[in-house]
Amino acid sequence: MSDEMKNKEKPNQFKEPMAVYTYNTAMPLYNLFGGAKAVAFSSDFDLVKLARQGFPKKALLALAKKISLSIQELANILHISERTLQRYEDDVIIKTEYAEKAVELARLYTRGEEVFGSMDKFKLWMKTPSLIFNGEAPVTFLDTSAGFDMVFNELGRIEHGIFV
């Protein structure tokens, strides 16, 4: 068979080197939860699993400490009373709905650190009232999923230099 015929048989074949394309957001999140063994994960699939099964209160408190949220602020975001949150033992697995919100909170702060280049700068931005948020601090919007979306969207605009 001639080379010309071989080429005609496979005209649409794409040749690309073997590679693995992945983007792993898990490590920065793992660090926000205090690096606790109970919340160890290595992929976004593990994040879903973590949110579904919950994690210990001590991991939640480690998150709050790393992102400079008070227990009251954390309780408001999670839609749980501050007293109920305080009553949980450190090793008690928190409910799925709270774990899911905490994972979302960790994802937001990880993204904010990427955009601002520093966790401290992002934390300051989160607590500073802004015209974009009708004179309120972005952190006050985190008690709703729509509020999370607003903050994520604003991070995207900041990252791309779009100031409205």
Disulfide bonds with the S-S distance in Angstrom:
none
